[in-house]
Amino acid sequence: MRRRAVRRLTSRLLLAVMCGVFCIVASAESEPPRAYPVRQDLSFYFSNSDEVILSLRQMLVRRDPTIEICFNSHSDNMADIYDVFSELMQYAEAETISPREGDYLRYQLGGFRLEYSYTEQQGSYRYSVTVIPDYYTTAKQEQKVDAAVRDAVAGFGFTDSTAEIERVEAVYRFVLENADYDEINSRHSYYKRKNTAYGALINGHATCQGYAVLTYRLMRECGIDCRIVTGTARKLTGGEEYHAWNKVRIGGEWLELDTMWCDRLGTDDYYLRPSLPGHFAE
């Protein structure tokens, strides 16, 4: 007897997924993953999770539109499918040595839809899971960012002896000179490009997240440890709002900077401090 069933799940996270087609066969006899713990407490798991995570990360970088993951299982219990894939995505978006991964990916993805189907034959189940992402940028737009970033870094003229503080200062000044706050689209939630390096660098307009993503990308390209920080900030007009800024590591010490606030206010008061006034990290 052969059966086929289809399920659809929809959710929103500060994450998203990607594209391509590859097949993964879950095998209890495979070697355990090197980084991702096998979650045998869930209704199902991948015994080769690290392989899955690596493939997902590569497809995220490419901005592939969908991805299909095929696997075999002896059970038809997929109650934890969304939990499994959400966790895999978090590992796929973790920091790596690549400036195009880590926070650069995480903060330019806006959610995903998850669909799956299966066929049954003689007590075995063959699953096909499709993840449909909500990217903030396209592959072509990222190619333009890559080219512009290469030009920017080459223009800095750094050498192996260039001090970290000089690299940070050059990136900071570059972002302030090349990006403006997106006054028009700041209140339009549907316009995601304002949250991207593409918006800040190519269009020249972005909100705090776009400033932070561009700053992150350039700092990492220039050999500076950098992260994106999110939380709330106290508005000059009163109250607090969601906000994103950065921190960089110089001489082993983490210091914070807010390129968007410095740009809008015409000040360096929010540049390289142990903590920024009026900023509250999550």
N, C-alpha and C positions, 0 to 999 in steps of 0.2 A: 504494500500500500504506500502511496506517495502523496504527501500533503504539502500545501504551500500556504503560508500566511504572511501578512504584511502588517507592520506596526509603524506609527509615526509619533515622534515626540518632538516637542518644541520647548526651548528654554532660552533664557537670556543670562549671560554672564559677561564679565570683562575679559572674556576669552573668545576664541573662535577657531575653526578648523579649515581644512584645505582641499587638496585635489589629487587626481590620479587614480590608478587602480593597481592594487597589489593584493595578494592573498597570504594570509597567515593561518597556519594550522596550529591550534592549541594542543600541546602535547604535554602530559604530565611527566614525561620522561626527559624533557628538554632540560638543559642546564638552567639553574635559577638565574634571574636577572642580576646584573652587576650593581644596579642602582635602585631599581624600582622593586619594592617588596611584593612578593606574591600574596595577594589578598584571598586566601582560601576561605575567609569568613563570608565572602560574597557568593551570590548565586552562580557566578562564573568568573573566570579570570584567564588571562593570557600567561602561559608559562614562559613565553619569550617576550615579555613586556618591553625590555630594553630595545629589542629590534623594532617593535612597533613604534616606540617613542622616537627613535632615530629617524624612521621613515616619515613620521608625522612632522617632525621638525623640519626636515628637508623640504617637504611639500608646503609648509607654512612660508618658508623663505621664498619659494617660487610663486606664491600666491595662486596655487592651483585651485580651481573653482569648486571641485568636489573630490572626495576620496571614498573609495569602496574598499572595505576590509572584509575579507572572506575567511571564515574559520569553521572548523568542525567541533561538535560538542555531543556528548552523550545525554545531555539534558535539554529540555525545552523551557527551562526556567530562566528568563531574562529579566527578572524583576529589578536587578541592579545595573542594567545596561548603561543608564545615564550616569550613575555614580562612577562606574568603571571608566567611561570615556572622559568624563570631566576630570578625573584624577590623572589619566594619561596625558591630557592636554596641559595640565599644570606642570608636569614633568617636561613636556615638550617645549614649554615656554620658559624653562629655567635658564639661569645665566650660563653662558658658555664663553669660549674665547673669541667668538665671532661678534663684531659690532652689529651685524644684521639679525642677530637672534636675541634671546633674553628679553629685556625690557622693551627693546625696539619692536619685537613682535607682539608682546603682550598688550602694549598700549595702542596698538593699531588694529586690533581685532575686537569686534563688537557683539559676538554671540554666534549661535549655530542652531541649525535644525538637524535632528537625528532621525533617520528612517532605517528600518531593517526588515528583512524578509527571511524566511527559512523554508527549506524543503526537508521532508522526513522520508527516510527509506530504511526499513528493517531496523528501527530503533535508534538510528543515528541521525543527527540533525546537521544540516549544512546552512550556515548563516551568511548573509551578506548585509553589511552595515554601511550605510552611506551618510556621510556628514557633509552638510551644506553650510559653509561659513558666511559670515557677514564681515567682509573685509572693508577697511576704511580706504584702502588704496588698491589699485590694480597692478598687475605685473609690469605693464608699460610705464606706469607712473613711478614704480620703484626703480626701474631702469634709469629714468631721468634723475631720480635722487642719487643713485649710485654714481652717475657721471658727474653730477654737480658736486658731490662730496669729494670725489677724486680730485677735481679741479681745485676745490677749496683747500684740501690738505696739501696738495702740491704747491699752492700759492703761499702757504705759511712758510715754506722753506726750512722746515725743521731739520736738524741733524741729530745724530746719536747723542751729542753732547748738550742738546737743548734741554734746559731745566724744566721740570714738571710745571712749576708755577708760570713759566713763560708760555708753555703750551696751553695751559688753562686760560690764561689771559687772552691769548690770540683767539681761541675758540669763543670765549665770552664776547669779545668785541665784534667778532664776525657775526654772531647771532644777532646782536643788537643793531648792527648796521644793515642786515639783510632781511629782517623780519619786522613786521608791524602787527599790532593787535587787530584782530578781525572784528571790528565794531559791528559790521553789518550782519555777520552770521553767528555772532556769539550767543544769540538767543534762539537760534534755529536748531533744534535738537536733531533734525533729520540730516543736516549738513555735516557729515563726518570728516570731511577733508580738513576742517579747521583744527582737528586733533592730531594732525600728522606732520611728519617732517616734510612731506611734499607740499602741504599748504604753507608751511613756514619758509621753505627754501625756494621752491619753484614758483608758487603763487605770491609769495611775499607776505602772506597774511595767515595768522593762526591765533588760537586761544592758548591758554596756559599749557595744555597738554601737548599741543603742537610745538611750542617753544621747548618744552622739556624733552620731547622725543628727539628733536633736532640736536639739542645740546648733548644728549646722551650719545647719539650716533657719532657726532664729530669728536667728542671727548674720547670715546672708545677707539675710533680710527686713529687718533693721535697718541694712543698708548696710555691714556689716563683711565684709571678705574672710576666708573661712574654708575650711578643708579638713578632711577626716577622715584621720587617720593610723592605720595598722594596723601591727602587728608583735607583739612579745612584751613581757610585763612580768614582773618578778620578784615572785612571790607572797610575802606576809608569812610564810607557812608553809614557804617554801622552794620551789625550782624555778621554772620559768617557764611562762606560758600565753599563748595567743593573746589579744590585747587591741586595743581601738580607743579613740582619744582624738582631740583636735582641736588645730589650730593656727590662730591668728588673726593678721592683720596690723594692727598699730597704729603709725601714724606711719612706715610703710614697713618696720617690723621684724616678723618672724614670731616669735610667742611661743606656747608650747604650754600647753594646759590639759587636765585630766582631770576632768570633772565627776563621773563615777561614783566615782572614788577619793576625791575631796574630799567627796562626799556620804556615802559609807560610813564614811570615817575621821573625819569631822567636823573637817576641817582645810582650810586654804588652801595647803598646802605644794605642791600640784600645780596651781597656778594662775598662769598668765602667767610662764613661765620659758623661757629660750632652748632648754633641753632638760630633760625631766623625769627625775628620778632613778629608776632601775630600769625605765625604758621604752626599748625598742630598736625603732626603726622598721625596716620592711622595706626 
